[in-house]
Amino acid sequence: MKPSLHIYADESSTTEHQHMVIGAIAVEANALADIVKCLEQARIRGRVSKGELKWRKVSRAVYQGYAAFLDEYFRLSGEDSLHFHALHVDASTIRHSEYSGGDHELGFNKLVYQLLLHRVGRRYGEHYKIEAYLDERTHLRDPDEMTSMLNSDVLKRWGYEAPFQFVRYKASHESQLLQACDLIIGAIGYRKNLRHKKPDASPPKCRLAVYIGRSAVQLERHDISSARARRFTLWDFRYKAR
């Protein structure tokens, strides 16, 4: 029987920014409890054990604690316990009227779908049963609508039989990995949208974004945007011309 793989996905810079980022962290289910314990202990050491860690809350007061949390994340990723995958897209290229019948929610879900299909289903579908958790948000669509479509696509493209068990929402305050994902994609979005070059740029956010970028590069022998990257990947998503 195939082991279970958990996916924790979140989005950043979805409004009023040029570049949108959607990211996901992959972790084997049988290692999840130990990994969460390590991350919680890192928060205690960094004195940020209370409340939810979020990119928007990065400040001078919490910088050291957030850095300690991310130190532990990257240590675990270096041991191959955690993988991170993300896509970013230029929002000016999104054509909801052309690709999604004018439905912005559907258009966003299609981007999540692409990340789950190509960066999760393709990479892990042969060897794992996949449970995907998306950061909870208010809307009318049930994310589990994606499950059967993902399984159909994975079977057609790569011959893997029904790896996705479900796609559902999870409150980020209940998940250390959703919070880690929020910090990483927040940093990517901050740099992609050139927020670090603005007159009002936050020094702690600039510093943490550089730290995350350097840590990501150190995980990989290859460029994080290349097909050979494994522990930390970033996909420059482009719509196909119709």
C-alpha positions in Angstrom: 0.0 0.0 0.0 1.3 3.5 -0.9 2.2 5.8 1.9 0.4 9.1 2.4 1.7 12.5 1.4 0.3 15.7 2.8 0.3 18.9 0.8 -0.2 22.3 2.4 -0.9 25.1 -0.1 -1.4 28.9 0.2 -1.4 32.0 -2.0 0.2 35.4 -1.7 0.0 38.8 -3.5 -3.4 38.0 -5.0 -4.7 41.6 -5.0 -3.2 44.9 -6.2 0.1 43.3 -7.1 1.6 42.4 -10.5 2.9 39.0 -9.5 0.8 36.4 -7.7 2.4 33.5 -5.9 0.9 30.1 -5.0 3.0 27.7 -3.0 2.8 24.2 -1.5 4.8 22.2 1.1 4.9 18.4 0.8 5.5 16.2 3.8 5.1 12.4 4.3 2.2 11.8 6.7 4.2 9.4 8.9 6.8 12.1 9.6 4.3 14.9 10.1 4.0 14.8 13.9 7.7 14.9 14.5 8.2 17.7 12.0 5.4 19.8 13.6 7.0 19.2 17.0 10.4 20.5 15.7 8.8 23.6 14.3 6.8 24.3 17.5 10.0 23.9 19.5 11.7 26.4 17.2 8.9 28.9 17.8 9.4 28.5 21.6 13.1 29.1 21.3 12.4 32.1 19.1 9.7 33.4 21.6 7.0 33.5 18.9 5.0 30.5 20.2 1.8 32.5 20.5 -0.4 33.5 17.6 -0.2 32.8 13.9 3.0 33.4 11.9 2.3 35.4 8.8 4.3 37.4 6.3 2.2 40.5 6.9 3.2 40.4 10.6 7.0 40.4 10.0 8.6 43.2 12.0 11.7 44.1 13.9 10.1 42.7 17.1 9.5 39.2 15.7 12.3 38.9 13.2 14.6 36.7 15.2 11.7 34.4 16.2 10.6 34.1 12.6 14.2 33.4 11.4 14.5 30.7 14.1 11.3 29.1 12.8 12.6 29.2 9.2 16.0 27.9 10.2 14.3 24.8 11.5 12.1 24.6 8.3 15.2 24.7 6.1 17.1 22.3 8.3 14.3 19.7 7.9 14.1 20.4 4.2 17.8 19.8 3.9 17.2 16.4 5.4 14.6 15.8 2.7 11.7 15.9 5.2 10.0 18.8 3.5 9.7 19.9 -0.1 8.4 23.3 -1.3 6.9 24.0 -4.7 5.5 27.3 -6.0 4.3 29.1 -9.2 4.2 32.8 -9.8 2.3 34.4 -12.5 2.1 38.0 -13.9 -1.4 39.1 -13.0 -1.5 41.3 -16.1 -1.5 38.1 -18.2 -4.5 36.6 -16.5 -7.6 36.6 -18.7 -10.5 35.5 -16.6 -12.9 36.3 -19.5 -11.0 34.1 -21.9 -10.0 31.2 -19.6 -12.7 31.1 -16.9 -15.8 32.7 -18.3 -15.2 35.8 -16.3 -15.3 33.9 -13.0 -12.3 35.2 -11.0 -12.7 32.5 -8.3 -12.6 29.8 -11.0 -9.6 31.4 -12.6 -7.7 31.4 -9.3 -8.7 27.7 -8.7 -7.3 26.8 -12.1 -3.9 28.2 -11.0 -4.1 26.1 -7.8 -5.0 23.1 -10.0 -2.0 23.6 -12.2 0.3 23.7 -9.2 -1.2 20.5 -7.8 -1.2 18.7 -11.1 2.3 19.5 -12.3 4.3 20.0 -9.1 2.5 17.5 -6.9 0.7 14.9 -9.0 3.4 14.5 -11.6 6.2 14.3 -9.0 4.6 12.2 -6.3 1.6 10.5 -7.8 3.4 7.3 -8.7 4.5 6.6 -5.1 2.0 8.3 -2.8 -1.6 8.7 -1.8 -2.0 12.5 -1.7 -4.1 14.6 0.7 -4.1 18.3 -0.2 -5.0 21.0 2.3 -5.5 24.6 1.0 -5.5 27.6 3.3 -9.1 28.3 4.2 -10.8 31.2 2.5 -14.4 32.4 2.0 -16.0 31.4 -1.3 -18.7 29.2 -2.7 -16.7 26.5 -4.5 -15.8 23.2 -2.9 -12.1 22.6 -3.6 -12.8 18.8 -3.6 -14.3 19.4 -7.0 -10.7 19.3 -8.2 -10.0 15.8 -6.9 -11.6 13.7 -9.7 -10.3 16.1 -12.4 -6.7 15.8 -11.0 -6.9 12.1 -10.9 -8.2 11.9 -14.4 -5.5 14.2 -15.7 -2.7 12.4 -13.8 -3.9 9.0 -15.2 -4.1 10.4 -18.7 -0.7 12.2 -18.7 1.5 9.9 -16.6 -0.5 6.7 -15.9 -0.7 7.1 -12.1 -3.9 5.6 -10.7 -6.0 8.0 -8.5 -3.2 9.4 -6.2 -5.3 12.3 -4.9 -7.5 11.4 -2.0 -9.1 14.8 -1.5 -8.5 18.5 -1.7 -10.0 20.4 1.2 -9.6 23.6 3.3 -7.7 23.9 6.5 -7.5 26.9 8.9 -3.9 28.2 8.8 -3.8 28.9 12.5 -4.1 25.1 13.0 -1.1 24.3 10.7 2.6 25.1 11.2 3.2 24.1 7.6 0.6 26.5 6.2 2.2 29.2 8.2 5.7 28.2 6.9 4.2 28.3 3.4 2.7 31.8 4.0 6.1 33.1 5.0 8.0 31.7 2.0 5.5 32.7 -0.6 5.2 36.1 1.1 8.9 36.6 0.7 8.8 35.5 -3.0 6.0 37.9 -3.7 7.8 40.7 -1.9 10.8 40.3 -4.2 8.9 39.6 -7.4 6.7 42.7 -6.9 9.9 44.7 -6.2 8.5 45.8 -2.8 12.1 45.8 -1.5 12.9 48.7 -3.8 10.0 50.9 -2.6 10.8 53.9 -0.4 8.5 52.5 2.3 10.1 49.0 2.2 10.2 47.2 5.5 13.8 46.5 6.5 12.8 43.3 8.4 10.9 42.0 5.4 13.7 42.8 3.1 16.1 41.0 5.3 13.9 37.9 5.8 13.2 37.7 2.0 16.9 37.7 1.3 17.5 35.0 3.9 14.7 32.8 2.5 16.1 33.2 -1.0 19.6 32.3 0.0 18.4 29.3 2.0 16.4 28.1 -1.0 19.4 28.3 -3.3 21.5 26.4 -0.8 19.1 23.5 -0.8 19.5 22.9 -4.5 22.4 22.0 -6.7 20.4 23.4 -9.6 18.6 26.6 -10.2 15.3 26.6 -8.3 13.4 27.3 -11.5 15.0 24.4 -13.4 13.2 21.0 -14.0 16.0 19.3 -11.9 15.3 21.2 -8.7 13.7 19.0 -6.1 13.5 20.4 -2.6 12.6 24.0 -3.5 11.1 24.8 -6.9 9.7 28.0 -8.5 7.7 27.8 -11.7 7.4 30.9 -13.9 3.8 30.1 -15.0 2.7 31.3 -18.4 -0.7 30.9 -20.1 -0.6 29.1 -23.5 -1.8 31.2 -26.4 -5.2 30.3 -27.8 
